[in-house]
């Protein structure tokens, strides 16, 4: 999710994307209401930018702001390199496809009866955003999905997250009740095409 700034990287992949989802909001989306999920993405680069690259950062900001709802775009020098933090919101869509560059897809699960599938997805505008970023710097080839930490809050009698690390413990399949909050990390080749996500029973 999200691009890195124009720092002459051969591929744009965030160190980590954090996404916060609430079960009450998911139920509200199913009822037909407009719902968004908050995210934060962090990118780092181990060398300082030259003048040309620094100017391109503003161009990248403009592209992101055109295609996504960005609330904050900050950069700071850290240990001789660059750290960029991007914060914003993505919409929750009750469909498997959408026009948005990124969205949270909420649909009935085809695998687990009575559960809903929640996944981070790149939509129809993703390729247009990717091309706009490449126009800023041809070396900016944005990855579609990134290592992601999802924090799910609220209540549910059943939550399932495949290939998830919870409290630094890896699970082939994490399954438990949701009573308050749980955070899990998903990364690796298995999510490069499907996007991170989980299954949840929206029974409150």
C-alpha positions in Angstrom: 0.0 0.0 0.0 1.2 3.5 -0.7 4.3 4.6 -2.5 7.6 5.5 -1.1 8.9 9.0 -1.7 11.1 9.7 -4.8 14.3 8.4 -3.3 15.6 6.6 -6.4 14.6 3.2 -5.1 14.4 0.3 -7.5 11.1 -0.7 -5.8 8.7 1.0 -3.5 7.9 -1.1 -0.5 7.0 0.2 2.9 8.8 -0.9 6.0 5.4 -1.4 7.5 1.8 -0.3 7.0 -0.5 -0.1 10.0 -4.2 -0.4 9.5 -6.9 0.0 12.2 -10.3 -1.7 11.8 -13.3 -1.7 14.2 -16.0 -4.4 14.2 -18.7 -1.8 14.8 -17.6 0.1 11.7 -17.6 -3.1 9.6 -21.2 -3.7 10.7 -22.0 -0.1 9.8 -20.6 -0.6 6.3 -22.7 -3.7 5.8 -25.7 -1.5 6.7 -24.9 0.8 3.8 -23.1 3.6 5.6 -19.9 5.3 4.4 -17.0 4.0 6.5 -13.3 4.5 6.4 -10.3 2.8 8.0 -7.2 4.7 9.2 -3.7 3.8 8.1 -0.1 4.8 8.7 2.8 3.8 6.4 6.4 4.2 7.2 9.2 4.2 4.6 12.9 4.6 5.3 16.0 5.2 3.2 19.5 4.8 4.5 21.0 7.8 2.6 20.2 11.5 2.6 18.5 13.0 -0.5 20.2 15.2 -3.0 18.5 18.4 -4.1 16.8 16.8 -7.1 15.4 13.9 -5.0 14.2 16.3 -2.3 12.2 18.2 -4.9 10.6 15.0 -6.1 9.3 14.3 -2.6 6.8 17.2 -3.1 5.8 15.8 -6.5 5.1 12.4 -4.9 3.0 14.0 -2.2 0.9 15.7 -4.9 0.3 12.3 -6.7 -0.7 10.6 -3.4 -3.0 13.4 -2.5 -4.7 13.1 -5.9 -5.5 9.4 -5.6 -5.9 8.9 -1.8 -7.2 10.6 1.3 -3.9 11.6 2.9 -4.1 13.5 6.2 -0.3 13.8 7.0 2.9 13.4 5.0 6.0 14.0 7.1 9.7 13.4 6.5 12.6 13.5 8.9 16.3 12.8 8.9 17.1 9.7 11.0 20.6 8.3 11.4 21.9 9.9 8.3 19.0 8.7 6.2 15.3 9.6 5.6 12.1 8.5 7.3 8.8 9.2 5.7 5.5 8.7 7.5 2.2 8.8 5.6 -1.2 8.9 7.4 -4.7 8.8 6.0 -7.9 6.9 5.4 -9.1 4.3 3.0 -12.7 3.5 2.3 -14.5 0.3 3.3 -16.3 -1.2 0.3 -18.8 -4.1 0.5 -17.5 -5.5 -2.8 -14.5 -7.4 -4.1 -13.7 -4.7 -6.7 -13.7 -0.9 -6.5 -12.4 2.2 -8.3 -10.3 3.4 -5.3 -6.5 3.1 -5.5 -6.8 1.2 -2.2 -9.8 0.1 -0.2 -10.8 -2.4 2.5 -13.0 -5.1 0.9 -15.7 -6.5 3.2 -17.6 -9.4 1.7 -19.2 -12.7 2.8 -16.7 -15.4 3.1 -16.8 -18.2 0.5 -14.7 -20.4 2.8 -16.1 -19.9 6.3 -19.9 -20.0 6.7 -21.2 -17.1 8.7 -18.0 -15.1 8.5 -17.0 -12.0 6.5 -13.8 -11.6 4.6 -11.9 -8.4 5.2 -8.9 -7.7 2.9 -6.8 -4.7 1.9 -7.1 -4.4 -1.9 -5.7 -2.3 -4.7 -8.5 -1.0 -6.9 -8.9 0.3 -10.4 -7.1 3.5 -9.8 -4.0 1.8 -8.5 -2.3 1.4 -11.9 -3.0 5.1 -12.7 -1.4 6.1 -9.5 1.5 3.8 -10.1 2.1 5.3 -13.6 1.8 8.9 -12.2 4.5 8.1 -9.7 6.7 6.6 -12.4 6.3 9.8 -14.3 7.9 11.6 -11.3 10.8 9.2 -11.3 11.0 6.2 -13.6 12.7 4.1 -10.8 9.6 4.4 -8.7 7.9 1.0 -9.2 5.4 0.8 -6.4 4.7 -2.5 -4.8 1.0 -3.4 -4.6 1.1 -4.7 -1.1 3.4 -4.2 1.8 4.2 -5.8 5.2 1.0 -4.9 7.2 0.0 -4.8 10.8 -3.8 -4.9 11.3 -5.3 -3.9 14.6 -8.9 -5.1 14.9 -10.9 -3.7 17.8 -14.4 -4.5 19.1 -16.1 -7.8 19.8 -16.7 -10.9 17.8 -17.2 -14.6 18.6 -14.7 -15.6 16.0 -11.8 -14.0 14.2 -9.4 -15.9 11.8 -6.2 -14.5 10.4 -4.0 -16.7 8.1 -0.2 -16.6 8.3 -0.3 -14.0 11.1 2.2 -13.1 13.8 0.5 -12.1 17.0 2.7 -10.7 19.9 5.8 -11.9 17.9 4.4 -15.5 17.8 3.9 -16.9 14.3 0.6 -18.7 13.5 -0.2 -20.7 10.4 -3.8 -19.8 11.2 -4.6 -17.5 14.1 -8.1 -18.0 15.5 -9.7 -16.6 18.6 -12.5 -14.5 20.0 -12.2 -10.8 19.7 -12.8 -9.0 23.0 -11.2 -5.6 22.9 -8.2 -5.5 20.5 -5.8 -7.7 18.7 -2.9 -6.8 16.4 -1.3 -9.2 13.9 1.3 -8.8 11.2 1.1 -10.3 7.8 4.0 -10.2 5.3 5.7 -12.3 2.6 5.1 -13.7 -0.9 1.8 -15.2 0.2 0.3 -11.7 0.4 1.9 -10.1 -2.6 -1.1 -11.0 -4.8 -3.9 -11.4 -2.4 -3.4 -8.6 0.1 -3.4 -8.9 3.9 -6.7 -9.6 5.7 -8.8 -11.7 8.0 -12.2 -13.4 8.5 -14.6 -12.3 11.2 -18.1 -13.1 12.5 -19.9 -9.8 12.8 -22.2 -10.8 15.6 -21.1 -8.2 18.1 
